[in-house]
Each structure stands twice: as structure tokens, then as C-alpha cells.
Amino acid sequence: MTNTPDGAHSRKAQRERRRAEQVAAYQREQAAQRRNRRIGIASTVVGGAAVLGLITTFIVTGARSGQPEDLAIRGLQEFPGITANHIDPNPVDYEAAYGMHPPAGGDHSQFWLNCGVYTEPQPDENAVHSLEHGAVWVTYDPDSTSEADVAALRSSIPNTYTILSPYPGLPAPVVASAWGAQVALDGADDERLGQFIDAYWKSPSAPEPGASCTGALEGSGRVA
């Protein structure tokens, strides 16, 4: 099943609107927590030990993830505690070193891959550096993905901080990767792609979120 262009754009707009609502709700929650912490601190000055438990509750509540909560993504793999060293000019065997294929983080090149849409496979080590900056890398098996599917994928991802490229030998038709997280997808119309982007695009859990995704390596076959 392949998305129509209008349907893909509609779903993309819905995802972006949902993410904006999540971020706004998260910001309201954080502001409320800051107010509560200030109240708790003031109460401590007045009441001493009587409000110690209340302050502890505020601190625990405030120590949450830096991104809005998302529904669990079926089949999500996470890779906590991976290294992030520059290894030029040595290649990295990500499958042997981290159990990843394709990679979702780890040691990488000092030169990140410019984000964009590519018609040719890209170097793992450069793409991983882009993941370090908060990008999402969407790869597809060129032997099982049609031009219409590629167009649907392109319509389903944000215009910035994403890489779309073929990846021969994938374990699934489509794989979406971010730093420390990955999900294998059934195809271009798998709804989990939108869920993954909502959760990990420009995620503050990346080592260098918001660092540039342009101005470095321009891979071969870049079309947008």
C-alpha cells in the first residue's frame, strides 16, 4: 500500500501539529513545575523540615526526559551508553561493535553528512555524526522500494534534520534511526515512522542536539 501525495502531506501536517501540541504541553508542565519548586523552597524557609518531603516530590517530578512523552513504538530498539569518538580515517563495523545495522550512533567521522534526500547510499560514519546533532536517518532497501514509495517517504519526513537514502541489505524495507534508537518498518506507509519522528527528531537526548546539519560533507546523489 502506497500513500497518495495528498494523504502523505496531510499525515505530515497532522504529525507536526501533534508534536507542536506535545511541546506546548510539555513547556506548560515545566513552567508549572518551576512555580511549584519556588513555592516549595519558600515553604522550606518558613516551615523547615515539615516540607522536606514536598520538595523531594517536586525535584523528582522535574527530573524527567527532555522531550514530550510519546506512546510506545512497537519494535523500537534502544542503544544506551554508546560511544561518540571521532575515528577518521578508520571505518567502523557498527554491526560488530554495537549490534546495529544500519548504525544508530557510536564512533563516527569528524565530518557530518549534510542532511537531505539522497539517491545513493551514504557513508555510515558521516551519517552517524548527523544523528549526533539530532537528525533522523531514514534508510530504505532499494530492491524492495518503488519510486512511489520513496516519494511517500520524502513527503513523510521534515525538511530539515533528516536524511533519506537507500541502504542495500537492510533487514527491513525501511529503517528509521536516531542517536541511540532505531525501528525497522514494514514499508513507506508504516505509521511507526511518524511516531519515531515525533519522538526523536531534534531530540534533546542526542549528544549535540541542534548542532548544524549542513555545511560539511555533501554526499553523492543529493537531490534536496
C-alpha positions in Angstrom: 0.0 0.0 0.0 1.4 3.4 -1.0 0.4 6.8 0.3 -1.1 9.3 -2.1 0.7 12.7 -2.1 -2.2 14.5 -0.6 -2.6 11.8 2.1 1.1 11.9 2.9 1.1 15.7 3.2 -2.0 15.5 5.4 -0.4 13.0 7.7 2.8 15.0 7.8 0.9 18.1 8.8 -1.0 16.2 11.5 2.2 14.8 13.0 3.8 18.3 13.0 0.7 19.7 14.7 0.6 16.9 17.2 4.3 17.4 18.0 3.8 21.2 18.4 0.9 20.4 20.8 3.1 18.0 22.8 5.9 20.6 23.1 3.5 23.3 24.2 2.0 20.9 26.8 5.5 20.0 28.0 6.5 23.7 28.3 3.4 24.4 30.3 4.1 21.5 32.6 7.7 22.6 33.1 6.6 26.1 33.9 4.2 24.8 36.5 6.9 22.6 38.0 9.2 25.6 38.2 6.5 27.6 40.0 5.9 24.6 42.4 9.6 24.4 43.1 9.8 28.0 44.0 6.8 27.6 46.3 8.4 24.6 47.9 11.7 26.4 48.5 9.8 29.4 50.1 7.9 27.0 52.3 11.1 25.4 53.4 12.4 28.7 54.6 9.2 29.2 56.6 8.4 25.7 57.7 11.8 24.0 57.8 11.8 20.2 57.7 8.0 19.9 57.6 8.0 20.4 53.8 11.1 18.4 53.0 9.1 15.6 51.5 7.2 18.0 49.3 10.4 19.5 47.9 11.6 16.0 47.1 8.5 15.3 45.2 9.0 18.4 43.1 12.6 17.5 42.3 11.7 14.0 41.2 8.9 15.3 39.1 11.1 17.8 37.4 13.9 15.3 36.6 12.1 13.9 33.6 13.1 13.4 30.0 13.9 16.5 27.9 11.2 15.6 25.3 7.4 15.2 25.5 6.1 11.8 26.4 5.2 9.6 23.4 3.3 6.4 23.0 5.5 3.3 23.0 6.7 2.5 19.4 6.3 -1.2 18.5 9.6 -2.8 17.8 11.7 0.1 19.0 15.4 -0.8 19.7 17.4 1.4 22.0 21.2 1.5 22.4 22.1 3.3 25.7 25.6 4.4 26.6 27.2 4.2 23.2 30.5 5.9 22.5 30.9 9.0 20.3 34.6 9.3 19.4 36.0 10.6 16.1 37.8 7.8 14.3 38.9 9.3 11.0 40.1 7.8 8.7 39.3 4.4 10.1 35.9 2.8 9.2 33.6 1.4 11.9 32.0 -2.0 11.8 28.8 -0.9 13.6 27.2 -4.4 13.5 30.2 -6.0 15.2 30.9 -3.1 17.6 27.3 -2.2 18.6 24.9 -4.7 17.1 23.5 -2.1 14.7 22.6 -2.5 11.0 22.3 0.3 9.9 24.0 2.3 12.6 22.1 4.4 15.2 25.0 6.1 16.9 28.5 5.2 18.0 32.0 6.3 17.0 32.0 8.3 13.7 33.7 10.7 11.4 34.5 14.3 12.4 32.6 15.4 9.3 28.9 15.1 9.5 26.7 14.4 6.4 24.7 17.3 5.2 21.0 16.5 5.8 18.8 16.0 2.8 17.5 13.5 0.3 20.0 11.2 -1.5 19.6 8.7 -4.3 22.8 6.9 -3.5 24.0 5.1 -0.3 25.9 7.3 2.1 28.9 6.6 4.4 27.8 5.3 7.8 30.5 7.2 9.7 29.3 10.6 8.4 25.6 9.9 8.7 26.1 8.9 12.4 27.7 12.3 13.1 24.5 13.8 11.8 22.5 11.7 14.2 24.7 13.1 17.0 23.3 16.5 16.1 19.7 15.3 16.4 18.9 14.2 12.9 16.8 11.2 11.9 18.1 8.9 9.2 15.5 7.1 7.1 17.0 4.3 5.1 15.2 2.0 2.6 16.0 -1.2 0.7 16.4 -0.1 -2.9 15.5 -3.6 -4.1 12.1 -3.6 -2.5 11.1 0.1 -2.6 9.4 1.7 -5.6 9.8 5.3 -6.7 6.3 5.9 -5.4 7.4 4.6 -2.0 10.4 6.8 -2.0 8.2 9.8 -2.8 5.9 8.8 0.1 8.9 8.6 2.5 10.1 12.0 1.3 6.7 13.5 1.9 6.5 12.0 5.4 9.7 13.5 6.9 10.6 17.0 8.0 12.5 19.2 5.5 15.4 19.7 8.0 17.4 17.5 10.3 16.5 14.4 8.3 18.5 12.2 5.9 16.7 9.9 3.4 18.9 7.4 1.4 19.0 3.9 0.0 20.8 1.3 2.1 21.3 -2.1 0.4 21.0 -5.2 2.6 18.6 -3.7 5.1 16.9 -6.1 7.5 13.5 -4.5 6.6 12.0 -2.5 3.8 12.6 0.8 5.7 14.6 1.5 8.9 14.4 4.8 10.8 17.4 5.6 13.0 18.2 8.4 15.5 21.0 8.6 18.1 20.6 5.5 20.3 17.3 4.4 18.8 16.0 2.5 15.8 12.9 0.9 14.4 12.5 -1.5 11.5 9.4 -0.6 9.4 7.2 -2.7 7.1 7.2 -0.1 4.4 6.7 3.5 3.4 3.2 3.6 4.8 4.1 2.2 8.2 2.6 4.6 10.8 5.5 4.0 13.2 7.7 6.3 11.0 5.6 9.2 12.1 5.7 8.1 15.7 9.5 7.7 15.6 10.0 11.2 14.1 7.7 12.7 16.7 9.8 11.1 19.4 13.4 11.5 18.1 13.6 14.3 15.5 15.9 17.0 17.0 15.7 15.1 20.3 17.5 16.6 23.3 18.7 13.1 24.1 21.2 13.3 21.2 24.7 14.2 22.4 24.8 17.5 20.4 21.1 18.5 19.7 20.7 21.5 17.4 24.3 21.4 16.1 24.5 22.1 12.4 23.2 19.6 9.8 24.6 21.5 6.8 28.0 22.9 5.8 30.0 19.7 6.0 30.1 16.6 3.7 27.9 16.8 0.7 27.2 13.2 -0.2 26.9 11.9 -3.7 23.4 11.8 -5.2 21.9 14.6 -3.1 18.7 15.9 -4.7 17.2 18.1 -2.0 
